[in-house]
């Protein structure tokens, strides 16, 4: 069963508008972390934001925020005031606690969403 | 401020050839891993290591070998290259596999083509 699901293969957003990239996850481990990475066309993987399963507040990092709905097992990335440089692939990933249910603490990725920002 | 260093950046192999992708990190991270990235598939884990002398298989280990003789280095060996191994390979590290809150730090990737 897929542990990380990103249902939007591609999305468009107008420059300066906000956009939400969807991510749902599946785990029975009470301790886990959720991550978002950005991959621009140059290919490098850039860590954007982290949310822990016990965190009470949604994570924020500059223009990035994570809409964490634990009961729904969703961790959507919100980018405010989109810029042309935000055009990239975005990956949602999850890390379970090592040792729980056979987990080795590896990071599991979704298939990604390609975001295109229109001028 | 090197972080995770991967070499080479590009490589072309013929079917049946072998090669080693190098990965080194200078952050004293216990955990290291190799992923491959294929279009529409996200990143899939090939092998990982939770410390020097300890390695294990990930989701797609066939055709690859790893070793971890030092904390810093985690080379990936292709034993007999096949066209199906054409991909972009990423090495990544983090402080420890025991801390689910530690992000992976990635190298810049190796684009491998097998003809």
Contacts between the chains, C-beta under 8 A, distances in Angstrom:
chain1	res1	chain2	res2	distance
A	4	B	42	8.0
A	9	B	40	7.8
A	31	B	100	5.8
A	32	B	100	5.6
A	33	B	100	4.4
A	33	B	101	4.8
A	33	B	102	7.9
A	35	B	103	5.6
A	35	B	104	7.8
A	37	B	106	8.0
A	43	B	88	6.9
A	43	B	108	6.9
A	43	B	109	5.3
A	43	B	111	7.8
A	44	B	106	6.8
A	44	B	108	5.3
A	44	B	109	7.0
A	45	B	90	6.4
A	45	B	92	7.6
A	45	B	104	7.9
A	45	B	106	3.9
A	45	B	109	7.8
A	47	B	103	4.7
A	47	B	104	7.5
A	47	B	105	7.5
A	50	B	101	6.6
A	50	B	103	6.0
A	52	B	100	7.6
A	52	B	101	5.3
A	91	B	42	6.5
A	91	B	43	6.9
A	95	B	100	4.6
A	95	B	101	7.8
A	95	B	102	7.9
A	96	B	100	6.1
A	97	B	98	7.6
A	97	B	100	4.8
A	98	B	50	7.6
A	98	B	97	4.5
A	98	B	98	4.9
A	98	B	100	7.4
A	99	B	98	7.8
A	104	B	48	6.8
A	104	B	50	7.0
A	104	B	56	6.6
A	104	B	97	6.0
A	105	B	31	7.0
A	105	B	50	7.5
A	105	B	96	7.7
A	105	B	97	3.2
A	105	B	98	6.3
A	105	B	99	7.7
A	105	B	100	6.4
A	106	B	33	6.7
A	106	B	45	5.6
A	106	B	48	5.9
A	106	B	58	6.7
A	106	B	97	7.3
A	107	B	33	7.6
A	107	B	45	7.8
A	107	B	92	7.5
A	107	B	94	7.9
A	107	B	104	5.2
A	108	B	45	7.7
A	109	B	35	7.8
A	109	B	42	4.4
A	109	B	43	4.3
A	109	B	44	7.7
A	110	B	42	5.7
A	111	B	40	6.3
A	111	B	41	6.4
A	111	B	42	4.1
A	112	B	42	5.6
